[in-house]
């Protein structure tokens, strides 16, 4: 396995994890001022948890205003509206409570309030000119890792797929991950968010190791990372064991805790390294099918790993993923193949479809999907193997039927 001797981390100043950790909110927010805008998922507006949090914040001397008009997929117009609401309230900090879209919305509202619009000015990497309103992020799902990452994703009607804004200035000021907030998540949400977290960890661990120009502005996502290797593998270990339990028994507190921790660790890992081909392919697939992001990345991961086996230096890394998933020791090559089988079994156990055909993709769409995925150059560049459109089309061909090159892993 190739050793890495370089790395970069960009993280919140404070990260709190554990049951009850939400009690830290008043102290964390007071460090940024008195006026707080809480951006929350719509379904939380009448929840006892939100009422409890608002009561605690007000008792701590904080002035709290709530905005809950968060639309799925974050169309840019809805973010402009949210930013206008924020300007009216003039917050010192933003508290984000919800799933990945809500956390991304909070990051982008902070950006718009500080630096102005339109959002398209910031599409891509390193285009945010400076610090934004501080965001304290508290996720209610375990999967996106947005509470610790430098990226937010929006829907723009002028683009064929979702668009990312990536900058170190988008990393939240603090993250508070209380697994209690995930206990009410439906099984499908738990499954799709959780498998996406696994993809984050695996793609972080198998990312390329590009040359670094230390005397220039670094890319936001720097590829394989000395700091994150052990973090990513621990995330794989936690998620592989706990995710099927959490999906099968949503009230299992230990499983929920382990999935939440696995998701957090995966976010820490890929927030530095980046992700690669499963995500590049899922962006156009999600736009065409309207299916959940994690469903698509999870479905694609075994096929992406199969292609990554063609790089000799990546095979030991895939084998290490297999070991973290409980694959019995064997030769490096067999343990790597076992990792692919283990991911496919995990998908099946939590209800992720085995083929693109099952989610409504047609064969004649595959070339266009490969072409669109190739435009996600940041993601494709981080892959450990060259991935021109022809290789992306090979992955899609396999994923369309659910068959891999060496056999059916369903």
C-alpha positions as CSV (number, residue, x, y, z in Angstrom):
1,X,0.0,0.0,0.0
2,X,1.4,3.4,-1.0
3,X,2.3,5.5,2.1
4,X,1.3,9.1,2.1
5,X,3.5,11.7,3.6
6,X,1.5,14.9,2.9
7,X,-1.9,16.1,4.0
8,X,-4.2,19.0,4.6
9,X,-7.1,19.4,7.0
10,X,-9.6,22.3,7.2
11,X,-12.2,21.7,9.9
12,X,-14.6,23.6,12.2
13,X,-13.0,25.2,15.2
14,X,-15.2,23.0,17.5
15,X,-16.7,19.6,16.9
16,X,-18.9,18.0,19.5
17,X,-20.2,14.5,19.2
18,X,-22.4,12.4,21.4
19,X,-25.9,12.0,22.9
20,X,-26.8,15.2,24.6
21,X,-24.1,17.3,22.9
22,X,-26.7,19.7,21.6
23,X,-26.6,21.2,25.1
24,X,-23.4,23.0,24.0
25,X,-25.3,25.1,21.5
26,X,-25.8,28.2,23.7
27,X,-22.2,28.4,24.6
28,X,-21.0,27.8,21.1
29,X,-23.3,30.4,19.6
30,X,-22.6,33.1,22.2
31,X,-19.0,33.1,21.0
32,X,-20.3,34.7,17.8
33,X,-22.8,37.2,19.1
34,X,-26.3,37.5,20.3
35,X,-28.5,37.4,17.2
36,X,-29.0,34.0,15.7
37,X,-30.8,32.9,12.5
38,X,-31.9,29.3,12.7
39,X,-32.3,27.7,9.3
40,X,-34.2,24.5,9.8
41,X,-35.8,21.7,7.9
42,X,-39.6,22.4,7.5
43,X,-40.6,19.2,9.2
44,X,-38.8,20.4,12.4
45,X,-40.8,23.5,12.9
46,X,-43.3,21.9,15.2
47,X,-41.0,19.3,16.7
48,X,-40.3,19.1,20.5
49,X,-36.6,19.1,19.8
50,X,-36.7,22.5,18.1
51,X,-38.9,24.0,20.8
52,X,-36.4,22.7,23.4
53,X,-33.4,24.2,21.5
54,X,-35.1,27.6,21.1
55,X,-36.0,27.7,24.8
56,X,-32.4,26.9,25.7
57,X,-31.0,29.5,23.4
58,X,-33.3,32.2,24.6
59,X,-32.5,31.3,28.2
60,X,-28.9,31.7,27.3
61,X,-29.6,35.3,26.2
62,X,-29.7,34.7,22.5
63,X,-32.2,36.4,20.1
64,X,-33.4,33.6,17.7
65,X,-35.3,33.9,14.4
66,X,-36.3,30.8,12.5
67,X,-36.4,30.4,8.7
68,X,-37.7,27.0,7.5
69,X,-38.6,27.6,3.8
70,X,-36.0,25.2,2.6
71,X,-36.8,23.6,-0.8
72,X,-35.5,20.2,-1.9
73,X,-32.4,20.3,-4.1
74,X,-31.8,24.0,-3.2
75,X,-32.9,25.9,-6.3
76,X,-30.9,29.1,-6.4
77,X,-34.0,31.3,-6.3
78,X,-35.0,29.9,-2.9
79,X,-31.5,30.7,-1.5
80,X,-31.8,34.3,-2.7
81,X,-35.1,34.5,-0.8
82,X,-33.5,33.0,2.3
83,X,-30.6,35.4,2.1
84,X,-33.0,38.4,1.9
85,X,-34.8,37.1,5.1
86,X,-31.4,36.8,6.8
87,X,-30.4,40.4,5.9
88,X,-33.6,41.6,7.5
89,X,-32.7,39.8,10.7
90,X,-29.1,40.9,10.7
91,X,-27.7,37.7,12.4
92,X,-24.3,37.4,14.0
93,X,-24.4,33.7,13.3
94,X,-26.5,31.0,11.5
95,X,-27.6,27.9,13.3
96,X,-28.3,25.1,10.8
97,X,-30.5,22.2,11.9
98,X,-31.5,19.5,9.4
99,X,-30.3,17.3,6.6
100,X,-27.6,18.0,4.1
101,X,-29.7,20.4,2.0
102,X,-30.4,22.5,5.1
103,X,-26.8,22.6,6.2
104,X,-25.7,23.5,2.6
105,X,-28.4,26.2,2.5
106,X,-27.1,27.8,5.7
107,X,-23.5,27.9,4.3
108,X,-24.8,29.6,1.1
109,X,-27.0,32.1,2.9
110,X,-24.0,33.1,5.0
111,X,-22.1,33.5,1.7
112,X,-24.8,35.6,0.1
113,X,-25.3,37.8,3.1
114,X,-21.6,38.6,3.4
115,X,-20.5,38.8,-0.2
116,X,-23.6,39.2,-2.2
117,X,-25.0,37.3,-5.2
118,X,-25.6,35.9,-7.6
119,X,-24.5,32.5,-6.5
120,X,-23.1,31.6,-10.0
121,X,-20.2,33.9,-9.2
122,X,-18.9,31.2,-6.8
123,X,-19.5,28.0,-8.8
124,X,-16.4,25.9,-8.8
125,X,-13.4,26.1,-6.4
126,X,-11.7,28.8,-4.4
127,X,-14.0,31.6,-5.6
128,X,-15.4,32.7,-2.3
129,X,-13.4,35.9,-1.5
130,X,-13.3,35.6,2.3
131,X,-14.9,34.5,5.5
132,X,-18.7,34.3,5.6
133,X,-21.2,34.5,8.4
134,X,-20.3,31.8,10.9
135,X,-22.4,28.7,10.7
136,X,-23.0,26.3,13.6
137,X,-24.2,23.0,12.0
138,X,-26.3,20.4,13.7
139,X,-27.3,17.5,11.4
140,X,-30.5,15.5,11.8
141,X,-29.4,12.8,9.3
142,X,-26.2,10.8,9.2
143,X,-24.7,10.9,5.7
144,X,-23.7,14.1,4.0
145,X,-21.0,15.2,6.4
146,X,-21.9,18.8,5.4
147,X,-21.4,19.9,9.0
148,X,-17.6,19.6,8.5
149,X,-17.0,20.1,4.8
150,X,-16.1,23.0,2.5
151,X,-18.7,22.4,-0.2
152,X,-22.4,23.1,-0.8
153,X,-24.4,22.0,-3.8
154,X,-27.3,23.8,-5.5
155,X,-29.7,23.3,-8.4
156,X,-29.4,25.9,-11.1
157,X,-32.0,25.8,-14.0
158,X,-29.2,26.8,-16.4
159,X,-27.2,23.6,-15.7
160,X,-28.0,20.0,-16.6
161,X,-27.0,18.8,-13.1
162,X,-26.3,20.0,-9.6
163,X,-23.5,22.6,-9.2
164,X,-21.0,22.7,-6.4
165,X,-19.4,25.7,-4.6
166,X,-16.2,24.7,-2.8
167,X,-14.1,26.9,-0.6
168,X,-12.4,26.6,2.8
169,X,-14.5,29.7,3.8
170,X,-17.6,27.4,3.7
171,X,-16.4,25.1,6.5
172,X,-18.8,25.7,9.4
173,X,-17.5,27.4,12.4
174,X,-18.7,24.6,14.6
175,X,-20.4,21.2,14.3
176,X,-22.5,19.6,16.9
177,X,-23.5,16.0,16.1
178,X,-26.1,14.6,18.5
179,X,-27.2,11.1,17.4
180,X,-30.5,11.7,19.2
181,X,-31.6,13.9,16.4
182,X,-31.3,11.0,13.9
183,X,-33.6,8.7,15.8
184,X,-36.7,9.8,14.0
185,X,-35.3,9.5,10.5
186,X,-37.3,7.1,8.2
187,X,-35.6,3.8,7.1
188,X,-35.1,5.0,3.5
189,X,-33.5,8.2,4.6
190,X,-31.2,6.3,7.0
191,X,-30.3,3.9,4.3
192,X,-29.6,6.4,1.5
193,X,-27.7,8.9,3.7
194,X,-25.8,6.1,5.4
195,X,-24.6,4.5,2.2
196,X,-23.6,7.8,0.9
197,X,-21.4,8.3,4.0
198,X,-19.8,4.9,3.2
199,X,-19.1,6.1,-0.4
200,X,-17.5,9.3,1.1
201,X,-15.2,7.2,3.2
202,X,-14.3,4.7,0.5
203,X,-13.7,7.3,-2.2
204,X,-11.7,9.4,0.2
205,X,-9.5,6.4,1.0
206,X,-9.0,5.4,-2.7
207,X,-8.5,8.9,-4.0
208,X,-5.5,9.7,-6.2
209,X,-2.3,11.2,-4.7
210,X,-1.7,14.1,-7.0
211,X,1.4,16.3,-6.9
212,X,1.1,19.2,-4.5
213,X,2.4,22.7,-5.4
214,X,2.9,24.0,-1.9
215,X,3.9,27.4,-3.2
216,X,0.5,27.9,-4.9
217,X,-3.1,28.1,-3.8
218,X,-4.1,24.6,-3.0
219,X,-7.2,23.1,-4.5
220,X,-10.1,22.7,-2.0
221,X,-9.9,18.9,-2.3
222,X,-6.3,17.7,-2.3
223,X,-6.6,14.0,-3.0
224,X,-5.1,11.2,-0.8
225,X,-4.2,12.5,2.6
226,X,-1.9,11.3,5.4
227,X,-4.3,12.6,8.0
228,X,-7.5,11.1,6.7
229,X,-6.4,7.5,5.9
230,X,-7.1,6.1,9.3
231,X,-10.2,8.3,9.7
232,X,-11.7,7.0,6.5
233,X,-11.1,3.3,7.4
234,X,-12.7,3.8,10.8
235,X,-15.7,5.3,9.1
236,X,-16.0,2.3,6.8
237,X,-15.7,-0.1,9.8
238,X,-18.4,1.7,11.8
239,X,-20.8,2.1,8.8
240,X,-20.4,-1.4,7.5
241,X,-21.4,-2.9,10.8
242,X,-24.0,-0.4,12.1
243,X,-25.9,0.8,9.0
244,X,-27.9,-2.5,8.4
245,X,-28.8,-2.5,12.1
246,X,-29.9,1.1,12.1
247,X,-32.0,0.6,8.9
248,X,-33.6,-2.6,10.4
249,X,-34.2,-1.2,13.8
250,X,-34.4,2.6,13.7
251,X,-34.7,2.8,17.5
252,X,-31.3,1.1,18.1
253,X,-29.4,3.8,19.9
254,X,-26.0,2.2,19.6
255,X,-26.4,1.6,15.9
256,X,-27.6,5.2,15.4
257,X,-24.6,6.5,17.4
258,X,-22.2,4.5,15.3
259,X,-23.7,5.5,12.0
260,X,-23.7,9.2,13.1
261,X,-20.0,8.9,14.1
262,X,-19.2,7.0,10.8
263,X,-20.8,9.8,8.8
264,X,-19.0,12.5,10.7
265,X,-15.6,10.8,10.2
266,X,-16.3,10.2,6.6
267,X,-17.1,13.9,6.2
268,X,-13.8,14.9,7.9
269,X,-12.0,12.6,5.5
270,X,-13.6,13.6,2.2
271,X,-13.8,17.2,3.2
272,X,-10.0,17.2,2.8
273,X,-9.5,14.6,0.1
274,X,-12.6,14.8,-2.1
275,X,-14.7,12.1,-3.7
276,X,-14.5,10.7,-7.2
277,X,-16.3,8.6,-9.8
278,X,-19.5,7.5,-7.9
279,X,-20.2,11.1,-7.3
280,X,-19.3,12.3,-10.7
281,X,-21.7,9.8,-12.3
282,X,-24.5,10.3,-9.7
283,X,-24.9,14.1,-10.4
284,X,-26.3,13.6,-13.9
285,X,-28.1,10.4,-12.9
286,X,-29.8,12.1,-10.0
287,X,-30.9,14.9,-12.4
288,X,-32.4,12.5,-14.8
289,X,-34.1,10.1,-12.4
290,X,-34.9,12.4,-9.4
291,X,-33.7,9.6,-7.1
292,X,-31.9,10.3,-3.8
293,X,-28.2,11.1,-4.1
294,X,-27.1,8.4,-1.7
295,X,-29.1,5.7,-3.5
296,X,-27.2,6.5,-6.7
297,X,-23.7,6.7,-5.2
298,X,-24.3,3.5,-3.2
299,X,-25.5,1.7,-6.3
300,X,-22.5,2.9,-8.4
301,X,-19.8,2.2,-5.8
302,X,-19.2,-1.6,-6.5
303,X,-18.9,-0.8,-10.2
304,X,-16.5,2.1,-9.6
305,X,-14.3,-0.1,-7.4
306,X,-14.3,-2.8,-10.0
307,X,-12.7,-0.3,-12.5
308,X,-10.3,0.9,-9.8
309,X,-8.9,-2.7,-9.5
310,X,-7.2,-2.0,-12.8
311,X,-4.7,0.2,-10.9
312,X,-2.2,-1.9,-9.1
313,X,-1.5,0.7,-6.4
314,X,-5.2,1.0,-5.5
315,X,-5.8,-2.8,-5.1
316,X,-4.2,-2.9,-1.6
317,X,-6.4,0.1,-0.6
318,X,-9.6,-1.6,-1.8
319,X,-8.4,-4.7,0.1
320,X,-8.0,-2.6,3.3
321,X,-11.6,-1.4,2.7
322,X,-12.6,-5.1,2.6
323,X,-10.8,-5.8,5.9
324,X,-12.7,-2.9,7.5
325,X,-15.9,-4.4,6.2
326,X,-15.1,-7.8,7.8
327,X,-13.8,-9.6,4.7
328,X,-11.7,-12.6,5.9
329,X,-7.9,-12.3,5.4
330,X,-6.7,-13.7,2.1
331,X,-4.5,-12.6,-0.8
332,X,-4.6,-8.8,-1.4
333,X,-6.4,-9.4,-4.7
334,X,-9.0,-11.6,-3.3
335,X,-9.6,-9.4,-0.3
336,X,-10.1,-6.4,-2.7
337,X,-12.7,-8.5,-4.7
338,X,-14.3,-9.4,-1.4
339,X,-14.6,-5.7,-0.6
340,X,-16.7,-5.2,-3.8
341,X,-18.9,-8.2,-2.8
342,X,-19.3,-6.8,0.7
343,X,-20.5,-3.4,-0.6
344,X,-23.0,-5.1,-2.9
345,X,-24.3,-7.2,0.0
346,X,-24.6,-4.1,2.2
347,X,-26.6,-2.4,-0.6
348,X,-28.9,-5.3,-0.9
349,X,-29.4,-5.5,2.9
350,X,-30.5,-1.9,3.2
351,X,-32.6,-1.8,0.0
352,X,-30.4,0.0,-2.5
353,X,-31.3,-1.1,-6.0
354,X,-28.7,-3.2,-7.8
355,X,-29.0,-1.7,-11.3
356,X,-29.6,1.7,-13.0
357,X,-32.4,0.1,-15.0
358,X,-34.3,-0.4,-11.7
359,X,-34.3,3.4,-11.1
360,X,-35.5,4.4,-14.5
361,X,-32.3,4.9,-16.5
362,X,-32.6,3.7,-20.1
363,X,-29.7,2.3,-22.1
364,X,-29.8,5.0,-24.7
365,X,-29.2,7.6,-22.0
366,X,-25.9,6.1,-20.9
367,X,-23.6,7.9,-23.4
368,X,-25.0,11.3,-22.5
369,X,-24.7,10.5,-18.7
370,X,-21.0,9.6,-19.3
371,X,-20.5,12.8,-21.2
372,X,-22.0,14.9,-18.4
373,X,-20.1,13.1,-15.7
374,X,-16.8,13.8,-17.5
375,X,-17.5,17.5,-17.0
376,X,-17.2,17.1,-13.3
377,X,-13.5,17.5,-13.8
378,X,-12.7,18.0,-10.1
379,X,-14.2,14.7,-9.2
380,X,-12.8,12.8,-12.2
381,X,-9.3,14.2,-11.5
382,X,-9.3,12.7,-8.0
383,X,-10.0,9.2,-9.2
384,X,-7.1,6.7,-8.9
385,X,-7.5,5.6,-12.5
386,X,-7.8,7.7,-15.7
387,X,-11.5,8.1,-16.4
388,X,-12.3,9.5,-19.8
389,X,-15.9,9.2,-21.1
390,X,-15.2,5.7,-22.4
391,X,-14.3,4.4,-19.0
392,X,-17.3,6.2,-17.4
393,X,-19.5,4.6,-20.0
394,X,-18.0,1.2,-19.1
395,X,-19.0,1.8,-15.5
396,X,-22.5,2.8,-16.5
397,X,-22.9,-0.3,-18.8
398,X,-22.1,-2.5,-15.8
399,X,-24.3,-0.6,-13.4
400,X,-27.2,-0.6,-15.9
401,X,-27.5,-4.4,-15.6
402,X,-26.1,-4.7,-12.1
403,X,-23.4,-7.1,-13.4
404,X,-19.7,-6.6,-12.8
405,X,-16.9,-7.7,-15.2
406,X,-16.1,-10.8,-13.2
407,X,-19.7,-11.8,-12.4
408,X,-23.0,-10.9,-10.9
409,X,-22.5,-9.6,-7.3
410,X,-26.2,-9.2,-6.6
